[in-house]
């Protein structure tokens, strides 16, 4: 889901968080900061920035319910 620290270093070519953050801002790649200051970059954002299509998975609508009739016994 998130880039590893090694992947983030390789992508930004920087070890310091402040330089990594500046690079992410410059390239308009969204990120969040964790409680201890770690930069969290979603892998999907990076893939999208490099031209890979992000596949959207559709969730079933809330109206979808199981077919309970399938569990009824057939008449003899």
Buried (B, 14 or more C-beta within 10 A) or exposed (E): EBBEEEEBBEBBEBEEBEEBBEBBEEEEBEBEEEEEEEBEBBEEBBEEEEEEEEEEEEEEEEEEEEEEEEEEEEEE
